[in-house]
Amino acid sequence: MTRQEELRIRARRRQRRRQARMVRRIIFSVCLLVILILCIYGHHNHKRVENLGSRINKLEEQLKKNQSERDKLQEQLDDTKKQLKEKQEELEKNQAAVADDPNKPNVYLTFDDGPSENTDKILDTLAKNNIRATFFCIAQKGADNESRYKRIVKEGHTLGMHSYTHDYKTVYADLFSFEKDVTDISDYLYKVTGVRPKYYRFPGGSSNRVSKVPMAECIRYLNQSGLTYFDWNAQNDDATGKKYTSAQLIQHAMKNVRVAGSNVVLLMHDEQTKTATAEALPKLIRQLKNAGYDILPITDKTPLVQHVSKDSVS
């Protein structure tokens, strides 16, 4: 082998070694680049996983919160449905208590001069029997009586007026006194209950003979004021001055109711001294029902019972 050939062989070997080193460097660089890319990609995916995990946690918390709110809303809905059902039942009960049965004679229980401590017992009896009555009240002051006025209205009874003072000399002193008394009791009951009463009962009735002002003038004032007055055509005789027992009051009431006919306004009293009237009420209600009477409160549909007709006054 010549010297030149030997040199060429060495040169080719050196070239191959340089090329091999170059290839190794390229491969190494490529590997590093791949590793770097994988690291970057892995880090990016890790962040994405972390973000997705965080979102999943938030969504799970929101889901729990929504479920909790849904459960609360469901509870509120169930409670509202329950209240609605109770109100509907109460409404149906109230409507039944004031509905007029055309196949039965009607009797309207009315209580004058209250409220008093006996009012509570009367209201309890009426509630127990699902019956509505009419209370012609005067101005009885005090927190206990104010609660009784409110209970009368709340439990669906008819709130009527029976003068402010029930003092004949004051009420019937003259027309101005009568008008003022009507205004005073109307304003007082409205202030206490929020209800403006529209039914009136004259102290002593529309045919009383103690008034110094002609009753026709008082009736005319009520007519012009849009107020309706009711007298009575039966009573239990608890205001005669005699101390009747509960049994006697029931006997008198039933006798007078039968005489009055099919449209009966029964007068009773709700005073502190009329305990026997309150005690007689449960049995009186049973006897009226057994006798076939429909027991109702006074409303706009109630036929007028007036000793002196409003139409007789022009």
C-alpha positions in Angstrom: 0.0 0.0 0.0 1.4 3.3 -1.0 1.7 6.2 1.3 -1.1 8.1 -0.5 -3.5 5.2 -0.2 -2.8 5.0 3.5 -3.5 8.7 3.9 -6.7 8.4 1.9 -7.8 5.5 4.1 -7.0 7.5 7.3 -8.9 10.5 5.9 -12.0 8.3 5.2 -11.8 6.9 8.7 -11.6 10.3 10.2 -14.6 11.4 8.0 -16.6 8.4 9.1 -15.8 9.1 12.7 -16.8 12.8 12.3 -20.1 11.7 10.6 -20.7 9.1 13.4 -20.1 11.8 16.0 -22.5 14.1 14.1 -25.1 11.4 13.9 -24.8 10.7 17.6 -25.1 14.5 18.4 -28.2 14.7 16.2 -29.7 11.7 17.8 -28.8 13.0 21.2 -30.3 16.4 20.4 -33.4 14.8 19.0 -33.8 12.7 22.1 -33.3 15.8 24.3 -35.9 17.7 22.2 -38.4 14.8 22.5 -37.8 14.6 26.2 -38.3 18.3 26.5 -41.4 18.2 24.4 -42.7 15.3 26.5 -41.9 17.2 29.7 -43.7 20.3 28.5 -46.6 18.2 27.3 -46.7 16.3 30.5 -46.6 19.5 32.6 -49.3 21.0 30.4 -51.5 17.9 30.8 -50.8 17.9 34.6 -52.0 21.4 34.8 -55.1 20.5 32.7 -55.7 17.5 35.0 -55.4 19.8 38.0 -57.7 22.3 36.5 -60.2 19.6 35.5 -60.0 18.1 39.0 -60.6 21.6 40.5 -63.6 22.1 38.1 -64.9 18.6 39.0 -64.6 19.5 42.7 -66.4 22.8 42.2 -69.1 21.1 40.1 -69.5 18.5 42.8 -69.8 21.2 45.5 -72.3 23.1 43.3 -74.2 19.9 42.8 -74.3 19.3 46.5 -75.4 22.9 47.1 -78.0 22.7 44.4 -79.2 19.4 45.8 -79.4 21.0 49.3 -81.3 24.0 47.8 -83.5 21.7 45.8 -84.3 19.8 49.0 -85.1 23.0 50.8 -87.3 24.2 47.9 -89.0 20.8 47.9 -89.7 21.2 51.6 -91.0 24.7 51.1 -93.2 23.4 48.2 -94.5 20.6 50.3 -95.2 22.9 53.2 -97.0 25.4 50.9 -99.1 22.6 49.5 -100.0 21.5 53.0 -100.9 25.1 53.9 -103.0 25.4 50.8 -104.8 22.2 51.5 -105.5 23.4 55.1 -106.7 26.8 53.8 -109.0 25.1 51.2 -110.4 22.8 53.9 -110.9 25.9 56.2 -112.5 27.8 53.3 -114.9 24.9 52.6 -115.6 24.6 56.3 -116.4 28.4 56.5 -118.5 28.3 53.4 -120.5 25.4 54.8 -121.0 27.3 58.0 -122.5 30.3 56.2 -124.3 28.6 53.3 -128.1 28.9 53.2 -129.9 25.6 52.8 -133.1 26.4 51.0 -134.7 23.2 52.4 -134.2 24.3 56.0 -135.6 27.1 58.2 -132.9 29.6 59.2 -132.0 30.9 62.6 -129.5 33.6 63.2 -127.8 33.6 66.6 -127.1 37.2 67.7 -125.3 38.3 70.8 -125.6 41.9 72.2 -123.5 44.1 74.5 -120.2 42.2 74.3 -117.5 41.4 74.4 -117.0 40.0 77.9 -115.3 37.1 79.6 -118.3 35.0 78.4 -117.3 35.8 74.8 -114.4 33.3 74.9 -116.7 30.4 76.0 -119.3 31.4 73.3 -116.7 31.5 70.6 -115.2 28.1 71.7 -118.7 26.6 71.5 -119.3 28.1 68.0 -115.9 26.9 66.8 -116.5 23.4 68.1 -119.8 23.2 66.2 -118.5 24.9 63.1 -121.2 27.7 63.4 -121.0 31.4 62.7 -123.0 33.9 64.6 -123.4 37.7 64.8 -122.1 39.9 67.6 -123.6 43.4 68.0 -120.9 45.0 70.1 -120.4 48.1 72.2 -117.1 49.8 73.0 -115.6 47.5 75.7 -112.1 48.7 76.2 -109.0 46.8 77.3 -106.5 44.5 75.7 -108.5 41.3 76.5 -111.6 42.7 74.8 -109.7 44.0 71.9 -108.4 40.4 71.4 -112.0 39.2 71.5 -113.1 41.7 68.8 -110.3 40.4 66.6 -111.1 36.8 67.3 -114.8 37.4 66.3 -113.6 38.7 63.0 -110.8 36.1 62.5 -113.2 33.2 63.1 -115.6 34.3 60.5 -118.4 35.8 62.6 -120.3 38.9 61.7 -119.2 42.0 63.6 -122.1 44.4 64.2 -122.6 47.7 66.1 -124.8 48.1 69.1 -123.8 51.7 70.0 -120.7 53.0 71.6 -121.9 53.6 75.1 -125.2 51.7 75.3 -126.4 54.6 77.6 -129.9 55.4 76.3 -129.7 58.9 77.7 -126.5 59.6 75.7 -127.3 57.6 72.6 -130.8 59.0 72.1 -130.3 62.5 73.6 -130.8 64.1 70.2 -130.0 63.2 66.5 -126.5 64.7 66.7 -125.7 62.5 69.8 -127.1 59.4 67.9 -125.0 60.1 64.8 -121.9 60.7 66.9 -122.4 57.5 68.8 -122.8 55.5 65.6 -119.6 57.1 64.2 -117.7 56.5 67.4 -118.5 52.8 67.5 -117.9 52.3 63.8 -114.4 54.0 64.1 -113.5 52.1 67.3 -114.3 48.7 65.8 -112.5 49.6 62.6 -109.4 50.7 64.5 -109.3 47.5 66.6 -110.2 44.9 63.8 -109.6 46.6 60.5 -113.2 45.8 59.6 -115.7 48.5 59.0 -119.0 47.0 60.3 -122.2 47.6 58.3 -124.9 46.1 60.5 -126.4 47.9 63.4 -128.8 47.0 66.3 -130.5 49.8 68.1 -130.2 49.7 71.8 -133.8 48.8 72.8 -134.6 48.0 69.2 -136.0 50.2 66.4 -139.4 50.4 68.2 -138.0 51.5 71.6 -139.9 54.2 73.4 -137.1 55.7 75.4 -135.4 57.7 72.7 -135.8 61.5 72.9 -135.2 61.8 69.2 -137.9 60.3 66.9 -136.7 56.8 65.8 -137.7 57.7 62.2 -134.9 60.2 62.2 -132.4 57.6 63.5 -133.5 55.1 60.9 -133.3 57.7 58.1 -129.7 58.5 59.2 -128.8 54.8 59.0 -130.4 54.4 55.6 -128.6 57.4 54.3 -125.3 56.1 55.7 -125.7 52.8 54.0 -126.0 50.8 57.2 -128.5 48.0 57.8 -130.2 47.5 61.1 -131.6 44.2 62.5 -134.0 43.8 65.3 -135.1 40.3 66.5 -138.2 38.1 66.4 -137.2 35.6 69.1 -135.1 35.8 72.3 -134.0 33.6 75.1 -135.2 36.1 77.7 -131.8 36.6 79.3 -132.4 40.3 79.6 -135.7 40.3 81.4 -134.1 40.9 84.8 -135.0 37.4 86.0 -132.2 34.9 86.8 -133.2 32.0 84.5 -131.2 28.8 84.5 -129.5 27.6 81.4 -132.2 25.0 81.0 -134.9 27.7 81.2 -133.1 29.9 78.7 -133.0 27.0 76.2 -136.7 26.3 76.8 -137.6 30.0 76.2 -135.4 30.2 73.1 -136.8 27.1 71.5 -140.4 28.1 72.2 -139.8 31.6 70.7 -137.9 30.3 67.7 -140.8 28.0 66.8 -143.3 30.8 67.1 -141.1 33.1 64.9 -141.3 30.8 61.8 -138.7 30.0 59.2 -136.5 33.1 59.3 -135.5 33.7 62.9 -133.2 36.3 64.4 -132.6 35.1 68.0 -131.6 37.7 70.5 -129.2 36.8 73.3 -126.7 38.7 75.3 -122.9 38.5 75.8 -122.4 40.3 79.1 -120.3 39.6 82.2 -123.5 38.6 84.0 -124.9 36.4 81.3 -122.9 33.3 82.1 -126.0 31.1 81.9 -126.4 32.1 78.2 -122.9 31.0 77.4 -123.4 27.7 79.3 -126.7 27.0 77.6 -125.3 27.5 74.1 -124.0 24.0 73.3 -127.3 22.3 74.2 -129.3 25.1 72.4 -127.3 24.5 69.2 -128.0 20.7 69.4 -131.7 21.3 69.9 -131.9 23.8 67.0 -130.1 21.3 64.7 -132.3 18.5 65.8 -135.3 20.7 65.1 -134.1 21.1 61.5 -132.8 24.7 61.6 -129.8 26.0 59.6 -127.7 28.2 61.9 -126.2 31.2 60.1 -124.6 34.6 60.6 -126.2 37.7 59.4 -125.0 38.7 55.9 -126.3 40.8 53.0 -128.5 37.8 52.0 -130.3 37.7 55.3 -134.0 38.7 55.1 -134.5 41.8 57.2 -136.1 41.5 60.6 -137.1 45.0 61.7 -139.7 46.1 64.2 -140.0 49.4 62.3 -139.3 48.8 58.6 -136.6 50.9 57.0 -138.9 51.4 54.0 -141.5 53.1 56.3 -139.1 56.1 56.6 -138.9 58.3 53.5 
